[in-house]
Each structure stands twice: as C-alpha cells, then as structure tokens.
C-alpha cells in the first residue's frame, strides 16, 4: 500500500472511492445485518486510512465519506425515528501515547495547563439505544441507525427488565442513551439452546444482542435476556447536572443502571492505571467490553470544546489491542478424538478475542503443556490464530496462584478407562479402547455429519451426543433409519421401539420434518465425501480426493484395502506407507466393515468423475489457505483450488507454491514470508482460478 504522502490527487481520489464503498459494505453488515465480516482492527485500519487521506487532500472529501456517517441506513420493517440531536460516534485511539496526545489537544484548545478530570467508562460491546421520556413516562425507543435516523424499537426496549418505564424527579423531556448488551452467561445459554434445536448460533454476545433487539416480534426479544447500561443524554428540556459524574448520580436516582466500573480520573496516571485495571479484569466481567471511553467530566468544558464534523472534541474511545486478550484457565480437561488421540483443552474464563467469544483453547499435546508449563488457575494471554483456532500464547507467571501445581497428563482414557499409550514416533497419547470407547464413537459420528463429510444440517454435536447415549443413533446407518423408526405408533413408543422425536424438549413437528428432509437429501453422496466421512486415521479431504480420483469407485477401493493392496496406494503422490497402513487396518477391523456395509444398504455412493481442469495456472501447485475469506467459505475455496488441479495443504512448507491470505491471517502468512513463498489475496486467487 502506497504511503499517503506519495499519493497523487488522482490516486487519492480513487482510493477514497474504494474506501467509501468498502466501509459502507462493512457498516451494512455490522449495523443492519448484525453479521460483521471484518475484524475491529481491519475496520479501524480502513477508517484511519480514509481519514488520513482526507487530511492530506481535504478538497477530495466525498459526499458519502465514512467521516460523515456513523452507521448504516435503517433496515426495512421498522418505522424510522429522526434523532433531535444526532447520535454521534467517538474517535478511536489505541495506545496511552495517543490518549496523552488527545488530552494535550484538549488543553491546547482550552488554552490551559491545568489538569482536567475525565470520566473513564468501560466501552460496552453491544447496540446503542435511545430512550425518550415525557413527563416521566417512557414513550419511544430507537436505535442509533446512521446517527441521524434510527429504527423505532419502543416495544422491544420495553421487554428489557432494567429499563425503567416510569421515572420521577426528571426533567419533563429526557432522552437517555446507552448500550443494550447480552451477558456472557445468557449468551452461552441461548447458543446452547439454539444448538440443541439445530438453529444457527451467534458468534458473540454483541451479535446476539443486536439480533434480539431488532426482532419484528417483541415476544422474541422478551425470550432473550437483554440488559443495558445508560451513559449519556440526547434531548433534555432542562439540564440539572453540571458534570458527567453528576449525570450518573442522577441516572441512578431515576432507576437507570450505570456501569459500576465508571471512574473519575484526574490525570493521565490515573487514566493509565484504570485502563490497566480494566484490561486485567476484562475476562471476569459478566459482559463484553472492547475498550474504555474517556469524557471530559465538566459539562461547561464539553460545551466549550464542542464537536468536529462527526465526533466530539471532549471524548475519545481507547480500544483494547486487537486479537489478544488476558484471561484465566479454569480447568484443563482431556478430550478424546475419533482416532483415540488424547488432546488437552484449556477451559477459559470466556473472553472476546477478535470479535468472537473464546472459552476454550487447545493445548495440542502433553509436550506442549510441559513446554509452556500451563497449569489450572494460570492467567494467560490468548490469541486467535489465522485459522480462528484459539491459542494460549504464554503464561503470565507473576499472576500464578501460590498453591499451583504442574498438570499431570493421564495415562488412562478419561472416557473408558483403557490404557492411553504414546508410541515412540508420535507426539500424542492414544486410547487403546477403540470403538468400545464412547468418546471415539461419538466423535466419529460428529465427524460423519460434519460440513466436509455428509453435512447434515440439524445434527449438531449435542444432538449426536444425546442420541448416542439414549441409544437412538449408535452407527451412521442409524441416522438413515430415523424417519422410519419415528413413524412407529404409541404402542411401539410404549415398548421402547418408537421414537416420537417431535415430543422431545425443544423440538416440534417442523424441526423434525426439517431434520428428516436434510437426511433424505444426503442419501446420495460423492465418493470423496464418503471416504472422508468414514473417519479413517490420517485421511483428510485432500487425501480422500486423491483416493477417489485413483480408484473411481468405492467398491474397488474397499476390495483393494481388504486384499491389502497397499502398493497401489503408496504409488499415489501424496500418500505414504503410514497412511496406507491405517487404511488397510481400518478395513480389516470386522466392526468397521459391518458399519460400512450397513451404511451402504441405506445410501448411494456416486462413482468419481474427474472434472479437474488441468489447464490452469494452479494445476500442480500446492496451496495453503490462512485467515477468513470474504467471498468464499474455506470449503468452497479448497474445492475450487482442487478442481483447478491444485493440491491443498494444511501447513506451510518449502513445497508450498502459494499462500492465500484472508482477514485475520496468523502464523502461516509469517511462515510464508520467512520461506520466501508467494502470498496472494483472495482476489488474486480468484483471478488465478479464472
């Protein structure tokens, strides 16, 4: 990206046009659809780039410039509300140094060298609202919208328990503004219920709060537990407070909830100490915050300072660093995978990192636990890697509890009690219980219905687990007999043979019909997906495609495996002897063969037809994807690359030809730069496909 000082006016105008369109697109996703696709850090970078170019070329400022708007136009379905006083946004800063610059700017404007007091307020990650009161009665609620026009959410706001509907002793007209949010506990409870019902879950509490508050049916809002904090005002017939602190006192007197961590800071040292304190306790708060807001406490000074185009001179938002957060390990548990691998998982005090709530992080294996000396009760730094997998970066040793002891890795499976053995050449310890271990059986079932396998919508992890423990689904074939078994009458149900899934808690006829329709649609499946769905050790999506391309039919593949024809397998580029051994061993386990045959009696596996276009720039190339793509899902991108003759790998090595980088890219992009491997963006990747 070109340095701004080197831009020509023509280049600056073109970039401002692009930035206006891109930020408008991001605003629509965030404010209207409650489905942001940019991280906060990436969005902020676009905004700052736009503002900096406008500062260099003020005469090029566009009518639709992001500096002149706050959010997006209202979504259809709600009546519009014009704010009598605009609901403005705040300028962002990202370091104490920038906070100092902001304070010095305030002092210069006021021509004073005296210390100025600021109210420090946690920045709640929710949805802004305005509540209008006339003669003490709540009469109208609105969203911020684009800052000038919002949506009428009066009936929805009424459902929030801590919003007073009647107040006494307030001015005749009072417009209170604040933030609606969903607590972490209520967010997890809502997602757990939605997952059980087979519905799409929310990415984070902010999305859940916004989606709940903007329901056309207020009864749905009422079902979802929302809360709010009040922090400022709009129109008021008589201002009876002279400072921000005094306003909070009045709010509490009228019955409005204010944040208990609001604090008056008299100098930069107190501001810095308060920011450090909020950073430290952030993970323990029952709600998400994404920064701290500083406001000049004196209303008289606020009025003297006034406003810039769309932001006040007397307030600023100090954002937390992107993509990393401090939290605590509440527990370390051992997760048993479908291949018997014992994986240590850290259960964290939930924290939002990069726009997603993180409550668990993988610790990979016992060597990693020992290397980082991770213990229960430790305070740790967590980050989301390029593939959105939460990772523990390091332990904050000085915060370790005095009674802490090293974590002891078990030598027995926590699920079935069988020995857990670690082979000399492996980093993982494995349960020897096989399919007699319920964890492995359940994990294989979850894998079977996963996105890259049969992709059966409505069969989430929790439902699979419940069905397995209740004996409803023990093998993949049982999924395809669910509908037939569910038709049993009351006599069969009484005898324990009928299912009546629609009678289950949280279910109903519609959800059951949707599940059966999804299952029926998967009775025919492609060969690569079927091979992958079997969950054979070391056989991922790329290997499944290689096998399908080589054998053409599942019958031929199975015959060769049962005949121990490993020579054909190892002759395939990309398949080694260890992988071939795992495939042969899978088909020599009678239990596995029985499961496969029962499954084949229920479904049809299509023979493979090679549609790969080998006349593309990607043919024969090895590609690695990292980060979040905007136009394609990861599965779509892999499929397109493979159809263009490319190999898709999961990690970067010297044999990698391209790394396709999306948003929030992590260590893979850095590894590519270190090895001198070409890194391309999604647009370039699509051009190579074309």
Secondary structure, DSSP 8 states (H G I E B T S, - for coil): ---GGG--HHHHHHHHHHHHHHHHHHHIIIIISS---S-HHHHHHHHHHHHHHHHH-GGG--TT-GGG-SS----TTS-EEE-SS------EE-SHHHHHHHHHHHHHHHT--S---EEEEEEE-SEEEEEEEETTEEEEEEE-TTSSEEEB-HHHHHT-TTS-SB-SSS-SEEEEEEEEE--HHHHHHHHHHHHHTT----SSHHHHHHHHHT-SSHHHHHHS--EEEEEEEEEESS---SBHHHHHHHHHHHT----TT-EEE-SHHHHHHHHHHHHHHGGGSSS-EEEEEEEESBHHHHHHH-B-SSSBTTEEEEE--TTEEEEEEEEEEEEE-TT-EEEEEEEEEEEEETTEEEEEEE--SHHHHHHHT--TT-EEEEEE-TTS-EEEEEE-GGG--TT-------SB-TTT--BEE--TT-SSEEES-GGGSHHHHHHHHHHHTSTTTT--TT--HHHHHHHHHTTS-SSHHHHTTHHHHHT--HHHHHTT----GGGSTT--HHHHHHHHHHHHTTSEEEHHHHHHHTT-TT--HHHHHHHHHHHSSHHHHHHHHHTT-HHHHHTSTT--HHHHHHHHHHHT-HHHHHHHHHHHTT-EEE--------SSTTTT-EEEEESB-SSS-HHHHHHHHHHTT-EEESS--TT--EEEE-BT--HHHHHHHHHT-EEEEHHHHHHHH-
